[in-house]
Amino acid sequence: MARSHRPNSGPLMILRVLRAACVLIVAAAYQCACAAAPRPLLTDYTHTAWTERDGAPAGVTKFAQGPDGWLWIATPAGLYRFDGVRFERTDTVHGHRLESSNIMALTTAPDGALWIGYRAGGVSVFRKDGAHTYAEDGGLQPVGVLHLEAAPDGTIWAAMRDGVAVLAPGASRFRYLGFGSGLPALGVFQILFARDGTTWVGTNTGAWFRKRGATRFTRAWPHVTLVWLCEAPDGTIWGNDFKQGYYRVRATAPAAGEPAAPELEGYGMYFDRHETMWMMHPDGLERRLAPNLPDQHLSKENGISGPLPSTRFEDREGNLWIGTQRGMDRLRPNRLRTVAVTPQLEFPALVSGPSGQMWVGDYAGDLWRFDREGRIGREVAGKLTASYTAPDGVLWLGGMEGVQRRGRDGALTTFRFPDELTGLRVHAMQQDRHGALWVSFSAGKGVYKLAGGEWAKAGGVPDLLATSMAVDAGGNVWMGHLRSQVSIAGDGAVRRLGVDQGLKLGTILTLHADGKAMWVGGENGVALYRDGRFSALQGERNEQFRGVSGIVREPGGDLWLHGADGLYRVARADLNGWLNDARMAVAFERFDAQDGMQGHAPQLRPVPSLKRASDGVLWYATAVSVGSIDPANILRNRLAPPVQITAVHADGVRYPLADGHVTALAQGTRNLQIDFTALSLSIPERVRLRYRLVGFDRAWQEAIGRRQAYYTNLAPGTYRFEVIGANEDTVWNTAGATLELAIAPTFVQSGWFTLLAVAIGLSLLYAAYALRIRYLTQRMQERLQERLAERTRVARTLHDTLLQSVQALLMSFDAHSRKVEEGTPERTRLDQTLNLAEQLLAEGRDQIMGLRTPSSDEVLELTLGQFGQSLAEYWPHAFDMQVEGSPVTLRPDVHAEVYAIAREALFNASRYADATRIELGLAYSASKFVMRIRDNGRGLDAIVAAAGQRSGHWGLVGMRERAGSIGAVLDIDSKAGAGTDITVTVPGKMAY
């Protein structure tokens, strides 16, 4: 039987071999597919590298982050801190100095304390209220610290060169875990607290563990050097052999004969919060989504900061930090998900599939069905520049030689271009209500219609390039053109919209129907057409939304725009506010290269560059890639950034800070600079900071592109500086940070100096006023004396010449008149003439008397008394003067007017009243000045008293005018035959 089967054994063996080979090929193909499945590292993460040229520290040994948000960086050359923008080397923590700059170990405790272990020395702890260094007096030998770890219960564990030391909560000294603990005394490198409560210690003799509640450590397997321990999500403990191998660490030894061999290559294993494995290698960093998929690298080829990564750390916002020998790197998870495809896409076009899924074609390849991981399957062969998906699921695809129709069953029908369109690209496609396909071509060929399989030029449509098309709620076809022009084709008519309707967007790039309204995106912004007008959408902080070639309005109301500066989201509430008042600036959220976008929205074709799939995911296209974002699951940073004030400089001098207060600034400080920061490490470029100086600023100021506030020309006083911050998701820390400031005044800025200056100023004004009054008084007196001297000279000249000559003439005429017989007409006329001449002589004498009367502002009672006495010498009456109170010098103008009134009254009484007695009274008091002139003459006629003046005479009128000019009251009391009483009353505040 065996022989009978021998002839068939050869073919059977060959068949088995072929079958096995096929299995191996399939397995290999599957493995290759699996190996290619993981997405490239830098499409999922945004990578940033800093080197020495950026001020970053090199040779990082440890990272740490506390509740204050600072990223602390330990190096052999010192301690650094980083706020996402600036690296700052510091020799102090919370104002307390470090013991050494050579730092090996670093960690933060749950209470916010920063623990530092020195490469050659002990351990220091820093808190805001103090610092302490543990050395010999703290239970530690200063031999150097390799690792520090805070236990869940707050105990601090230190891996020292001479063993493991622990500091219990509340204790004042470290305690070494000696021989009784089961641990080796030397060669300790790391402490790890596992999730199940087990404590692991990595040493150069292996890994040691102590279960929760146990008192001694037990040696784990394998019995090889195991440092840099790591716990996997499934609880497995991995340990590095100080080389390039990682072992699976077990509490007990395996079955006899199982070799102790490393299972993974690398060092510095770490599992992030998403359970992704990261492994360091001498030439870079590796991301491993599964143990057998080692193809995700960050290396020199894609920009790592340097070789030999030495430490890794995940901050509280989910960023992964790597320290290298030349600097440090950050990997931030992207919000946008770029699809990794090979070969590279060339101007990809988004196509809505028949069931609402997303298909992608481009200039260089075929049309493929996509999911968020990449290509799934080829749908249509050929290049693609534009497409249209009908409501019934039929696809119209524009290529280089014709338009293809893909039915729901997948059947393809090609409609070749007319000869005049051969070789042109399709820009836009749209089907109207009658089923005709409108197609736009380049090179000035305009728009054609495909109906019943026949091509025809669309009538009434301008030959300007139609870059995009859409159908409104009424079934009209909208076409966007150059130069802010839109054409609307209805039944048999085409109308144009443009600048006259408020459209000022330049080249129109996309159109999107929104109910009865139409959104328009262009190179210069976005506008909405409604009620016959276009309204431009304006964003906060002067955002113009330029270069928008994709618009989507979600069912929930949010508006998404894809433009030259990124992908924008305008929330429904903010958009509704703008719809109610188009003048307001709308709030928005932007996603761009910081979020993983590669390139920007196309500025001509293919459009639209933004579409919504049936599962709600938004897809966008750039010139070289397609990506997506799920609006319902956007990666968010919910942590409000801690805000700190970091420095105060006043007039070039830096002042120390302590608990939000600063020592009093120097007297007369005028210029102030305050540095501040917000500790958000994910996207510090989008951190927003607002500040105000209470007592100086009227409103909040936004710090754009800086983290300093500047003030000049500050006045002395007390101020409070306030600063608040928000992260990239506009989560505000409204408590922020505050700083009390006090600027003491110099002497010249003090109140006493102000009072003194005011007093001196008033004194100078008074002195200037007094000098001016004195000068004016002196000048007035000089002028009065000049006038009096001139009047005296004139009076003397008239008396000595004219009056004497007239008197001689009168005597001569009188002598001659006596020779004429009395009673004759001639004698009568001559006597009358002589009488008239005597009257004229008397009046001339009176005028000379007035000229010789003094009118200066000398002592009033003296000058009036002299004037009254001189009048009494001319006419036969008695004169008496009485003065009441203490005489006070009157104001010059008052003196002159009172004197003139008194002179007029005394002269009239003396000359015309036929009085036998005239009395003058002057009364001085604080409240008023009174002058009274009284005579016992014949009084005023009733007609004169009633009229207030004698016809042809102006004495009484002049007296009233003079009294009114100085605010005085003139009272005249006179009765016929009973004399006249004239009283002048001047208020004291006007008299003196």
Secondary structure, 3 states (H helix, E strand, C coil): CHHHHHHHHHHHHHHHHHHHHHHHHHHHHHHHHHHHCCCCHHHHEEEEEEEHHHCCCCCCCEEEECCCCCEEEEECCEEEEECCCCEEEECEECCEECCCCCEEEEEECCCCCEEEEECCCCEEEEECCEEEEECHHHCCCCCCEEEEEECCCCCEEEEECCEEEEECCCCCCCEECCHHHCCCCCCEEEEEECCCCCEEEEECCEEEEECCCCCCCEECECCCCEEEEEECCCCCEEEECCCCEEEEEECCCCCCCCCCCCCEECEEEEECCCCCEEEEECCEEEEECCCCCCCEEEEHHHCCCCCCCCEEEECCCCCEEEECCCEEEEEEECCCEECCCCCCCCCCEEEECCCCCEEEECCCCCEEEEECCEEEEEEECCCCCEEEECCCCCEEEECCCEEEEECCCCCEEEEECCHHHCCCCEEEEEECCCCCEEEEECCCCEEEEEECCEEEECCCCCCCCCCEEEECCCCCEEEECCCCCEEEECCCCEEEECHHHCCCCCCEEEEEEECCEEEEEECCEEEEEECCEEEECCEHHHECCCCCCEEEECCCCCEEEEECCEEEEECHHHHHHHHHCCCCCECCEEECHHHCCCCCCCCCCCCCCEEECCCCCEEEECCCCEEEECHHHCCCCCCCCCEEEEEEEECCEEECEECCEECCECCCCCCEEEEEEECCCCCHHHCEEEEEEECCCCCCEEECCCCEEEECCCCCEEEEEEEEEECCCCCEEEEEEEEEEEECCCHHHCHHHHHHHHHHHHHHHHHHHHHHHHHHHHHHHHHHHHHHHHHHHHHHHHHHHHHHHHHHHHHHHHHHHCCCCCCCHHHHHHHHHHHHHHHHHHHHHHHHHHHHCCCCCCCHHHHHHHHHHHHHHHCCCEEEEEEECCCCCCCHHHHHHHHHHHHHHHHHHHHHCCCCEEEEEEEECCCEEEEEEEECCCCCCHHHHHHCCCCCCCHHHHHHHHHHHCCCEEEEEECCCCCEEEEEEEEHHHHC
